[in-house]
């Protein structure tokens, strides 16, 4: 029973880490998308200022050209980040499902043995409330 409880705590920690990773990736996706949008606005403003929108012309703005290259790299990074986010969400869902299964098994084992061998599942949460 104690071994199952330790395994449960480990899985709970893993699920928490995976949830934090999803949150971090969501923030990164949002930030990179905002940077790409800001660069698009900067490119449009520079093209409006110079009145040249054809990148093949020799008098096309170097600032707009560099911003366009940077935006293209950000878009590639954004695609990769979104793929990582999708993978992380799947991993988080799998970890949460495994945690629920383990919690159910632990609760079932605790009921059949009288529940005297291991502390309650949320004991760590309760002890911090009373301190």
Secondary structure, DSSP 8 states (H G I E B T S, - for coil): -HHHHHHHHHHHHHHHHHHHHHHHHHHHHHHHHHHHHHHHHHHHHHHHHHT---TTSTTS-HHHHHHHHHHHHHHHHHHHHHHHHHHHHHHHHHHHHHHHHHHHHHHHHHHHHTS-SS--TTHHHHHHHH-
